[in-house]
Amino acid sequence: MNGTYLEAVNSRKRNLTRQKLAGWIKLADKKTEEYLGPLYVAGTAEVEAEGAARRAATLEAKIALMRKRCELH
C-alpha cells in the first residue's frame, strides 16, 4: 500500500438507490421538456408563418393573373 487513506461513506443522503435514480431521471426529463418545449413551439410557429407567407404570395399572384385576364376581355 502507498499510504493513501480512504474513508468510505454510505449515508442515506449520499447513496444512490434505484428509486432515487428513477427520480433523478424523471427530474432531468422534466427539465429537458421545460427547456425544449418553448423552443419547439417557436420553431413550429416560424415554419407556419413562412408557409402562410408563401400561400399568401401564391394567392396574390393568382388574383393578379385573374385581374389581368378580366382586363383583356
Contacts in CASP RR format, 6 or more apart in sequence:
PFRMAT RR
TARGET T0000
AUTHOR 0000-0000-0000
METHOD contacts of the structure
MODEL  1
MNGTYLEAVNSRKRNLTRQKLAGWIKLADKKTEEYLGPLYVAGTAEVEAE
GAARRAATLEAKIALMRKRCELH
END
